[in-house]
Amino acid sequence: MPVVTSSLSNDQQMKLLSLLGHVRLHLLYKASVHGFTAAAFHSRCDTQGPTVIVAYNGAGFVFGAYTSQDYTQSDGEVIDREAFLYSIRAEGNKPLKVAGISGQCAFIDKATGPNYGALVFLPEDKPEFQSNPGTGFHFQAAEMHGDDLKLTEFEVYRAEGLGDLLPKPWRNIQWTAERKQQLMKTILTYKPDIKTAHQARVLLVGPVGAGKSSFFNSINSVFRGNMTCQAIAGTAGNSVTTQFRTYTIKAGKGGGALPLILCDTMGLEDKADAGLDIEDIASIYKGHMKDRCQFSPSTPLQADAPSYRRNASLNDMIHCVVYVVDTCKVSLLSQKMLDKFAAIRKKTNQLGLPQILLMTKIDEACPLVADDLKNVYRSVYIQRKARELSESLGIPLSCVLPVKNYSGELDLDQETDILLLSAVEQMLNYADSFFANQEVNDDLELYRSMDDSRPVFAETKHHIV
């Protein structure tokens, strides 16, 4: 399935947002991908709350309609005082905005394409529209759409209000230098309480471009004290990560290794024959996949492959699974992607592995957080997205953690570090829960760890910034 992206330019999006107020746009429907049909429109746009239609024609006009009401195919006339039509032209500094005629309905809620009276889209499932100025809305056709009634593209976005800040944060975070040092010390001195586990082994799983590799680079940067880029990260449509990688983190340049291994995987993709394979995830969980094993979406790792570890120990296994999701794309997760997450969750639950969900790119998702990262747990929008992810993926809200990875920065930031380190602390806590649930048996030789025979990891004297 093609990657669904907006056709709006940055300038067009800014002009449209100037009409809508403090909202974020989430693309629901794109006719060139989903089809120029009423059925395709309704399957993706019904009961979505406030939405905005964005139509494109060959004359260079970007125009459409906004409504604060749901599409429900009720066959009724919908009154909406907030509804309006609009038009954006490249040469125009200010977009055209047309309010509805008093006493007339905003649109007719039928099973056809969206019908605003003055603008009727997708008539008879054709890539075109009908123009009837004076029916519900007054406008000059030349100003609205240039009299070109053929559609080159047709999109619908959900307009999600970002809201204000909550009176109190829904989680309490200490944003002090002392808290950062405390977190670093906790992580540096972490020690699993069973003999055969020398460190916590955490697997990062998520869609392409969600920020898995960037998360490792960010954690590595925090402990190194400067920006690093050990794991390859990017924004390509296909996964940048093509190998299974296990990364150790050092406390400062030349310092000792942390008692934590972050494992990076190929990104998940919608198509069944693309991205990380579910069977490969099972091999990783059980410790059978070696570092630098090359992924093959068409063929999962076989037991006779050189990269297959036959005799895996508890130290080779995964102790905590971390799902990574781009906050900006929470509403755009396809059903196929949600089904993949469900299949992974089922496999993960069967093995008794604790799970955490990281919400990345929170600064891009919410301007209030971009202005001040300390607003992360006061942002109505971030809280709403956390709850949405919790419900759609079946992850308890207490396991959903917003973070900001380093991307374009050249210097470390204390607030960013605290969010990242807090997430790592939770991963170690959850790994401990996994260890605590393991039964003592002769095969795994699980003993409460009181001996000094295990590898020595970083001490607290190493580079705490």
ChimeraX attribute file (.defattr): number of C-alpha atoms within 10 A of each C-alpha:
attribute: neighborCount
match mode: 1-to-1
recipient: residues
	/A:1	10
	/A:2	9
	/A:3	10
	/A:4	14
	/A:5	10
	/A:6	17
	/A:7	15
	/A:8	14
	/A:9	9
	/A:10	9
	/A:11	11
	/A:12	16
	/A:13	14
	/A:14	12
	/A:15	18
	/A:16	24
	/A:17	15
	/A:18	13
	/A:19	15
	/A:20	16
	/A:21	11
	/A:22	14
	/A:23	17
	/A:24	19
	/A:25	20
	/A:26	19
	/A:27	21
	/A:28	20
	/A:29	25
	/A:30	22
	/A:31	20
	/A:32	13
	/A:33	16
	/A:34	18
	/A:35	16
	/A:36	24
	/A:37	18
	/A:38	20
	/A:39	15
	/A:40	17
	/A:41	25
	/A:42	19
	/A:43	12
	/A:44	15
	/A:45	21
	/A:46	14
	/A:47	14
	/A:48	17
	/A:49	14
	/A:50	19
	/A:51	26
	/A:52	25
	/A:53	20
	/A:54	24
	/A:55	24
	/A:56	24
	/A:57	21
	/A:58	14
	/A:59	15
	/A:60	14
	/A:61	21
	/A:62	24
	/A:63	23
	/A:64	25
	/A:65	23
	/A:66	24
	/A:67	24
	/A:68	18
	/A:69	20
	/A:70	15
	/A:71	23
	/A:72	15
	/A:73	15
	/A:74	11
	/A:75	11
	/A:76	12
	/A:77	14
	/A:78	18
	/A:79	18
	/A:80	16
	/A:81	17
	/A:82	13
	/A:83	21
	/A:84	22
	/A:85	24
	/A:86	23
	/A:87	23
	/A:88	26
	/A:89	19
	/A:90	12
	/A:91	7
	/A:92	9
	/A:93	9
	/A:94	14
	/A:95	20
	/A:96	18
	/A:97	17
	/A:98	16
	/A:99	16
	/A:100	23
	/A:101	15
	/A:102	11
	/A:103	9
	/A:104	16
	/A:105	20
	/A:106	30
	/A:107	25
	/A:108	21
	/A:109	19
	/A:110	17
	/A:111	16
	/A:112	20
	/A:113	23
	/A:114	23
	/A:115	20
	/A:116	29
	/A:117	20
	/A:118	22
	/A:119	19
	/A:120	19
	/A:121	28
	/A:122	22
	/A:123	17
	/A:124	13
	/A:125	16
	/A:126	15
	/A:127	20
	/A:128	21
	/A:129	23
	/A:130	18
	/A:131	19
	/A:132	16
	/A:133	15
	/A:134	13
	/A:135	17
	/A:136	20
	/A:137	21
	/A:138	15
	/A:139	19
	/A:140	11
	/A:141	14
	/A:142	9
	/A:143	14
	/A:144	24
	/A:145	25
	/A:146	14
	/A:147	15
	/A:148	19
	/A:149	17
	/A:150	18
	/A:151	20
	/A:152	15
	/A:153	19
	/A:154	26
	/A:155	23
	/A:156	24
	/A:157	21
	/A:158	23
	/A:159	23
	/A:160	17
	/A:161	15
	/A:162	19
	/A:163	14
	/A:164	12
	/A:165	16
	/A:166	14
	/A:167	9
	/A:168	10
	/A:169	16
	/A:170	13
	/A:171	9
	/A:172	9
	/A:173	15
	/A:174	12
	/A:175	16
	/A:176	12
	/A:177	14
	/A:178	10
	/A:179	16
	/A:180	22
	/A:181	16
	/A:182	15
	/A:183	20
	/A:184	25
	/A:185	17
	/A:186	16
	/A:187	20
	/A:188	24
	/A:189	13
	/A:190	20
	/A:191	21
	/A:192	19
	/A:193	17
	/A:194	21
	/A:195	20
	/A:196	18
	/A:197	23
	/A:198	20
	/A:199	24
	/A:200	27
	/A:201	27
	/A:202	26
	/A:203	23
	/A:204	23
	/A:205	26
	/A:206	24
	/A:207	24
	/A:208	26
	/A:209	22
	/A:210	25
	/A:211	28
	/A:212	32
	/A:213	26
	/A:214	23
	/A:215	25
	/A:216	28
	/A:217	23
	/A:218	27
	/A:219	22
	/A:220	23
	/A:221	23
	/A:222	28
	/A:223	24
	/A:224	21
	/A:225	17
	/A:226	14
	/A:227	20
	/A:228	17
	/A:229	14
	/A:230	14
	/A:231	20
	/A:232	12
	/A:233	19
	/A:234	17
	/A:235	11
	/A:236	9
	/A:237	11
	/A:238	18
	/A:239	20
	/A:240	18
	/A:241	23
	/A:242	20
	/A:243	16
	/A:244	19
	/A:245	22
	/A:246	17
	/A:247	19
	/A:248	16
	/A:249	22
	/A:250	22
	/A:251	25
	/A:252	20
	/A:253	12
	/A:254	9
	/A:255	17
	/A:256	19
	/A:257	20
	/A:258	22
	/A:259	24
	/A:260	23
	/A:261	19
	/A:262	22
	/A:263	23
	/A:264	24
	/A:265	26
	/A:266	28
	/A:267	25
	/A:268	23
	/A:269	23
	/A:270	20
	/A:271	12
	/A:272	16
	/A:273	12
	/A:274	16
	/A:275	23
	/A:276	27
	/A:277	23
	/A:278	18
	/A:279	15
	/A:280	21
	/A:281	21
	/A:282	19
	/A:283	20
	/A:284	23
	/A:285	23
	/A:286	19
	/A:287	21
	/A:288	23
	/A:289	28
	/A:290	19
	/A:291	16
	/A:292	12
	/A:293	16
	/A:294	16
	/A:295	19
	/A:296	17
	/A:297	17
	/A:298	12
	/A:299	11
	/A:300	16
	/A:301	24
	/A:302	14
	/A:303	13
	/A:304	9
	/A:305	11
	/A:306	12
	/A:307	16
	/A:308	19
	/A:309	18
	/A:310	13
	/A:311	9
	/A:312	15
	/A:313	16
	/A:314	21
	/A:315	16
	/A:316	22
	/A:317	20
	/A:318	24
	/A:319	27
	/A:320	28
	/A:321	23
	/A:322	22
	/A:323	22
	/A:324	26
	/A:325	24
	/A:326	23
	/A:327	24
	/A:328	20
	/A:329	16
	/A:330	17
	/A:331	16
	/A:332	15
	/A:333	15
	/A:334	13
	/A:335	10
	/A:336	14
	/A:337	18
	/A:338	14
	/A:339	13
	/A:340	21
	/A:341	21
	/A:342	15
	/A:343	13
	/A:344	19
	/A:345	19
	/A:346	12
	/A:347	17
	/A:348	18
	/A:349	12
	/A:350	9
	/A:351	12
	/A:352	15
	/A:353	20
	/A:354	20
	/A:355	22
	/A:356	22
	/A:357	26
	/A:358	27
	/A:359	24
	/A:360	24
	/A:361	22
	/A:362	23
	/A:363	22
	/A:364	14
	/A:365	20
	/A:366	23
	/A:367	18
	/A:368	23
	/A:369	21
	/A:370	16
	/A:371	10
	/A:372	11
	/A:373	21
	/A:374	18
	/A:375	19
	/A:376	26
	/A:377	20
	/A:378	21
	/A:379	24
	/A:380	22
	/A:381	26
	/A:382	24
	/A:383	18
	/A:384	12
	/A:385	21
	/A:386	24
	/A:387	17
	/A:388	15
	/A:389	22
	/A:390	17
	/A:391	12
	/A:392	14
	/A:393	16
	/A:394	12
	/A:395	18
	/A:396	15
	/A:397	16
	/A:398	12
	/A:399	19
	/A:400	22
	/A:401	18
	/A:402	25
	/A:403	25
	/A:404	25
	/A:405	23
	/A:406	25
	/A:407	16
	/A:408	7
	/A:409	9
	/A:410	10
	/A:411	11
	/A:412	16
	/A:413	11
	/A:414	16
	/A:415	19
	/A:416	18
	/A:417	25
	/A:418	24
	/A:419	23
	/A:420	25
	/A:421	25
	/A:422	18
	/A:423	23
	/A:424	19
	/A:425	17
	/A:426	15
	/A:427	24
	/A:428	24
	/A:429	16
	/A:430	22
	/A:431	24
	/A:432	19
	/A:433	16
	/A:434	17
	/A:435	19
	/A:436	14
	/A:437	11
	/A:438	13
	/A:439	11
	/A:440	13
	/A:441	9
	/A:442	8
	/A:443	8
	/A:444	16
	/A:445	14
	/A:446	18
	/A:447	16
	/A:448	13
	/A:449	16
	/A:450	10
	/A:451	9
	/A:452	8
	/A:453	8
	/A:454	13
	/A:455	10
	/A:456	13
	/A:457	20
	/A:458	22
	/A:459	16
	/A:460	16
	/A:461	10
	/A:462	19
	/A:463	18
	/A:464	18
	/A:465	14
